Amino acid sequence: MANPLTDGRHYKKNKESMVSEKKLKLGLPKGSLQESTFEIFKKAGIRVYASDRSYFPSSDDDELEIMLVRSQEMARYVADGVFDAGLTGYDWILEAGVDVHEVCELLYAKSGFRPVRWVLAVPNDSPIKSVKDLDGKRVATELVGVVKDYLAKHKVKADVEFSWGATEAKAGILVDAIVELTESGSSLRANKLRIVEELLQSSTRFISNRDAWKDLWKREKMENLAMLLQGALAAEGMVGLKLNVEQKNLAAVMKLLPAMKKPTISPLSDSGWSALEVIIEEKTVKRLLPQLKRAGAQGIIEYPLNKLIP
């Protein structure tokens, strides 16, 4: 009978089991960013599954232990070591006022791939024209700490109160002004509000606990995740094109291709022909394909991209 203490196969199995038990405790945002975050993870090659009422999603990455929490709370939990890492907005990191390591910026929001803005807004008929006009006034916002710092910087004394929701409806009725998050400004305009000043631009950040970042395995795991997530975001709005070109038409086709660097050119088995491959913006395809065809390109194939890693 084999001795389990000396049997190499038993030791190897136990060692593999120990390695597989390593976990990265990851916090993902619950709420408005949840679906877009899941979609980015999917394009990065990691499928995350959660029911409507679940705060503990599963994934096809056995090294991740995921929990959903509100973005507003994420930075504090990461700083305290409840999570090794998490995704949250730069605005909520500032609001929490905690010390975390920023792994990378992930430029996406609820409905787009650009930073969001925190703005000072008032009713269209309000006499308030600048932050200086808030002296002695009342302001409602969810970003209380940041707004107080902003007012102090401009030497303005105003009453800043926390808003539990429906902030836009309070302007001009319950408060003199609001500081609210906006992506396009359409909701503010719909509520007959105008922007006075922009306080802050914010984007999603991948953050780490300071001690977790010092752990070699966790750090490598986080760096790998950052690379995949950034690659997925870089591929947004981009597609690949493959096409065949006869040598005599190559120069004309090359002039039409707006490559990131230069197209990849490979010789075909048919003498005098080459295969080209290039990455372009998807919005240019409808204009470019007819031009390429007229320039002599053949066998044109367009394909989607999940990740684009420079």
N, C-alpha and C positions, 0 to 999 in steps of 0.2 A: 504493500500500500504506500502511495506517495505521501511524503511528509509535507504538509501544507506550509511549514515554515521554511522549507528548503526547495520546494518545487518551484522552478523558475516560471512555469506557466501560471501558477497561483499568484506569485508575486507580481507578474506582469498585469494580471487581471485586476488585482487590488490597486496597483499603481494607476492604471487607467481609470478606475472608479474614483480614486482620490482626485485626479485631475478634472474629471467631469463634474465633481461636486463644487468646483470653484464657481462663484456667482458674483455678478455685478448687480448691486441693488440700484435700480434705475427708476427715477420718477418721471412720468410723462404727464403732460397737462390734461386735466379734465375740463370739459366745457367747449368753448368756441374753437380752440386749437386742436381738439382731440382728433377729429376726422382727417384734417390735413396732415397732422403728425403721423397717423397710421398710414396714410397714403405715401408719405415720404419714406417711411420705414419699409413699406412694401417695395418701392422702387429701388431702395438700397439693398433689397434681398432678404429682408426680415419681415415676416408676416406676424402681425399682432392681432389677437382675437379678444374681444370683450363684449359681453352682453350689455344691454342698456343700463342695468342696475349694478353691474360689477365694477369694483374698484381694483380688482386684481386680474389683469389680462394675462393670457397665456401667449406664448410665441413659439416659433419653430427654432429659436436659438436657446438651447438648454443652459447657456451661461448667463442668461439674463433673468433677473427676478424683478418683475415690473409691478408698480403700483401707480394708480391715477390719483393725482391731487390737484387742487386749484393752482393755477400759475402764481397767484398772489402769495401762496404759502411755500412754494417750491424752494426758493433760495435759503430760507431759514432751515428747512429740513435737511438740505444738502450741507449747509454749514455745520449743523449739529451732528451730522454723521448718521442720521436716519436713513438717508440715501447716499450711495457713493457718488452718484451723478444724477443730473436731471436736466430737463429742458424747460426754460421759462423765458419771459421777456426781460430785456435789459431794464425796462422801467421798474419791474418788480424786484430786481436785484438792488436797484438804487433805493427803492422804498423800504426794503427790509434792512438795509444798512449793514449787511453781514459780509464776512470775508470768505469768498469762494474763489476757486481757480476757474478762469474762463478757458475752456478747451477750444472752442471755435464759435464763430457766428454762423447762424443758419438763416438765410434771408428768405423767410416765408411768414405769412400771416394767415388770418382766417380765410381771406378770399383773394389773396394775391401774393406776389413774390417781390414785395418792396417793404420798406420800413413803414410802421404806423406812426401817427403823430398824436401827442397830447397837446391840446390847444385850449387857450382861454377864449370862451365864447359868451356872447351876450345877445339879448333880443335885438332885432334889426333897428328898433327905435330907441335903444339905450344911448344915453349920453357918454357912456364909457368908451374912450378911444384908445387907451393904453393901460398898461399895468399900473401906472402912477395914479390913475383915476379910481383904483380899488381901495384907496385909503379910507378906512372906516366902514367899508362895505362887507357883505357876506358872500362867501364863495363855497360852492358845493363841489366835491370831487371824491373819487375813490383813492386818489393818489395824494393823500394828505401830507405826508412827510416831504415829498418832493415839492409840492406847491408851497408849503411853508418856507422851505429853503429858498425857493425862487423869489418869493415876496421879500424875504429878509435881505436877499442880495440886492434888490431894488429899493430897499429901505421903505417898504410899504407895510403898514399895519392894517391887517384885515382879519376878519373872523373866518377861519377855514373849518368847515364841517364835513364829516364823512358822509358820503351818499351811498345808501344801500341799493340804489337802482333808480331807474326812470329819471336820471340826472337831467336830461335835456328838458323835461317837462317842468323842472323847478325854476329855470331861469326866468327872471322877471316877475315871478310870483312868490316863491318861497325864499329865493336868494337873488342877489344882484347879478351874479355871474357864475359860470361853471367852468371847470377844467375837465375836458372829456377826451376820450380816445376816439380817433377817427382815421379811416383809411382814405376815403375819397372826399369827405365833407358833405356827401349827399344827405345823410340823416340830419345833420345840423341845418342845412338849407330847408329841408322838409319841415323842420320845426321852427322856421323863421328866425334862425339864429345866424349871427355872423362871427367870423373868427377875428379876434383882436390881435392875439400874438400866439406864436408857437413856443411852447416851453421845452419840448423834448421830442426827439425822434427815437424810436425803439424798434428793435428786431429780436427775433428769437435767439437765445444763446444756449449752448451746450456747456454746462458748468459742472465742476467736480468739487468734492470735499477735499480739503488740503491734505489730509492724511491719506486718503484713498489715492490721490495723485502720486504719492511717494511709493505706493505699492507697485512693484514692477509689473505684475500680472494685470492688475486693474488698469494701470496706466496704458499698457499696450492694448487692452480691450477697448478702452475709451478712444485711443488714437485710431484704432481700426474702425470703430463706429463713426467717428468724425469723418474719416476719409470716405466711407461709403455714403453717408448722409450728404456730404458736400458734393460728392460725385452725382448723386441722384438729383440734387438741386441744379447743378451745372447743366444737366441734360434736359432740364425743362425748356420746352420751346425749340429744341434742336432735333434734327433728324439726320440720318445718314443717306447718302446717295452712292449707288454703284452704277457705272455705265461703261460701255465699250466704245472706243473711238479709233477710227482709221488714222494712220500716222499723218496723212495729209491734212486732216481736220483738227489735229491735236492742239495746235496753237490757238485756233479760234475758240475751241471749247474751253481751254485753260483760262482765257480772258474773261469768260463768263462766270467762273467758279469763285465765289467769295469764301475761300478756305480759312479755317482758324490759323493755320500755318501755310502748308502747301498740300495739294492733293497727293494721295498715294498713287503711284503709277506702276503698273506691273505689265510685262509683255505677255501677250496671249500666244497660244500655240499656232494660231494663224499668223503667218508672217505679215508684218506691216500694221498690226492691230495692237492696241493697248487697253488695259482695264484701269479705270480711274475710280477712286473712292474718296469721298470728302464728307465733312460734317458741316451742315449749314443750318441757318434759322428756318424753322418750319414755315414761317409767314412769307418767306421769299420763294417757296417751292412753286406756287401756282403761276408766278411770273417767269421763273427760271426754266421750268421743264420745257415749255414750247420753244424757248430760245435755244436750249441745248439740242433739241431734236432738229431744229432748222440748221444748226451749226454742224450737224453730222453725227451726233451721239446716237447710239443704239443700245437696246437691251437695258434701258434705264430702270433701276429698282430703287424705291424709297423704303426705308425701314426706320422704325421708332428706336429711341435710345432710352435705356433705364438709368444708366450711369455714365458720366463723362469725367474721367480722372486725368488731369493734366500730367 
